[in-house]
Amino acid sequence: MEVALGPPTEARSDTQFPGPRHLAAREFAMDVETPIEPGLQTTTASVTIRYRILEEGW
């Protein structure tokens, strides 16, 4: 069955990623250099788009 897609009727997105790490005390943060650690960071994104289906004979 073939259909023709019309314009989008709805678009939603959602992202998930870890927030920044907070140090326990402001004084401690001022006394040390900014730590840089090797490794990976994962970010997840989801997109949903709904389209109108056009009638036959468009």
Secondary structure as GFF3:
##gff-version 3
##sequence-region A 1 58
A	DSSP	beta_strand	5	16	.	.	.	ID=ss1
A	DSSP	alpha_helix	26	31	.	.	.	ID=ss2
A	DSSP	beta_strand	44	53	.	.	.	ID=ss3
###
